[in-house]
């Protein structure tokens, strides 16, 4: 659990809406104070954030919770972890030397061959407020974000970049444990597709966000597409993203690079967050999908609410960093 300060007290003005909540031991109830009241500004003081680790045991319960929250928290930020890249630019070429189509060809080859390891999911509303969930076991009211751990990757049988796998191990990923208790990506995709197709999820248009999101979107498309190979062309891939996810897609890295601030150009997630004054989950968080996703969500919120002119935000829709 990452803490930013004392938990926010329960909302008292009116009863929260009723949804089918998952049963114990994962019985949590969404906290809809942010929905019941109009809050045009960020909350006045920080709150606790619970980063929920998701395995096969609690996957259905947490996806049910996400489904109940989507009509009210329509900004969905994602981040992925995968076992590195095994297809790289030709010798003597850097990534910056490649055309967008060449970069997509490498992305396609890697995402088609290498399984996903983790998916971070953070929801927020139009003001940047995360859903606050009551945990019946502890009584804690905390903002909730998610980190899904998948069972697909087998170190012994799948090609991978050894240095990337060792880095993920150093950040706390137990690949052997994930093999026997992680979430099956096909089962996850079936459930997510049903959630996205449900009428209550479509009451309001979803906005999908990533930071340097080419691989993040590629793995979502791969899972939701039933594990089929990605489209052969970059244009086909972008069309597939729109088809499967619906709603709008934004890349916070591209937005930061092109917002006019020099201190946000050519730097990574942590530097962008620091230069924008975005709070970090902890001083040195693990470099994994959950914390990165939470940070990316906050970066996007600050950019669209406080850095970019409101009439300029729409111009970034559909542009994925590296594939533009």
Rosetta blueprint (number, residue, H / E / L):
1 X L
2 X E
3 X L
4 X L
5 X L
6 X L
7 X L
8 X L
9 X L
10 X L
11 X L
12 X L
13 X L
14 X L
15 X L
16 X L
17 X L
18 X L
19 X L
20 X L
21 X L
22 X L
23 X L
24 X L
25 X L
26 X L
27 X L
28 X E
29 X E
30 X E
31 X E
32 X L
33 X H
34 X H
35 X H
36 X H
37 X L
38 X L
39 X L
40 X L
41 X L
42 X L
43 X L
44 X L
45 X L
46 X L
47 X L
48 X L
49 X E
50 X E
51 X E
52 X E
53 X E
54 X E
55 X L
56 X L
57 X L
58 X L
59 X H
60 X H
61 X H
62 X H
63 X H
64 X H
65 X H
66 X H
67 X H
68 X H
69 X H
70 X H
71 X L
72 X L
73 X L
74 X L
75 X E
76 X E
77 X E
78 X E
79 X E
80 X E
81 X E
82 X E
83 X L
84 X L
85 X L
86 X L
87 X L
88 X L
89 X L
90 X L
91 X L
92 X L
93 X L
94 X L
95 X H
96 X H
97 X H
98 X L
99 X L
100 X H
101 X H
102 X H
103 X H
104 X H
105 X H
106 X H
107 X H
108 X H
109 X H
110 X H
111 X H
112 X H
113 X H
114 X L
115 X L
116 X E
117 X E
118 X E
119 X E
120 X E
121 X E
122 X E
123 X E
124 X E
125 X L
126 X L
127 X L
128 X L
129 X L
130 X L
131 X L
132 X E
133 X E
134 X E
135 X E
136 X L
137 X L
138 X L
139 X L
140 X L
141 X E
142 X E
143 X E
144 X E
145 X E
146 X E
147 X E
148 X E
149 X E
150 X E
151 X L
152 X L
153 X L
154 X L
155 X L
156 X L
157 X L
158 X L
159 X L
160 X L
161 X L
162 X H
163 X H
164 X H
165 X H
166 X H
167 X H
168 X H
169 X H
170 X H
171 X L
172 X L
173 X L
174 X L
175 X H
176 X H
177 X H
178 X H
179 X H
180 X H
181 X H
182 X L
183 X E
184 X L
185 X H
186 X H
187 X H
188 X H
189 X H
190 X H
191 X H
192 X H
193 X H
194 X H
195 X H
196 X H
197 X H
198 X L
199 X H
200 X H
201 X H
202 X H
203 X L
204 X L
205 X L
206 X L
207 X E
208 X E
209 X E
210 X E
211 X L
212 X L
213 X L
214 X H
215 X H
216 X H
217 X H
218 X H
219 X H
220 X H
221 X H
222 X H
223 X H
224 X H
225 X L
226 X L
227 X L
228 X L
229 X L
230 X L
231 X L
232 X L
233 X L
234 X H
235 X H
236 X H
237 X H
238 X H
239 X H
240 X H
241 X H
242 X H
243 X H
244 X H
245 X H
246 X L
247 X L
248 X E
249 X E
250 X E
251 X E
252 X H
253 X H
254 X H
255 X H
256 X H
257 X H
258 X L
259 X L
260 X L
261 X L
262 X H
263 X H
264 X H
265 X L
266 X L
267 X L
268 X L
269 X H
270 X H
271 X H
272 X H
273 X H
274 X H
275 X H
276 X H
277 X L
278 X L
279 X L
280 X L
281 X L
282 X L
283 X L
284 X L
285 X L
286 X L
287 X L
288 X L
289 X H
290 X H
291 X H
292 X H
293 X H
294 X H
295 X H
296 X H
297 X H
298 X H
299 X H
300 X H
301 X H
302 X H
303 X H
304 X H
305 X H
306 X H
307 X H
308 X L
309 X L
310 X L
311 X L
312 X L
313 X H
314 X H
315 X H
316 X H
317 X L
318 X L
319 X L
320 X L
321 X L
322 X L
323 X L
324 X L
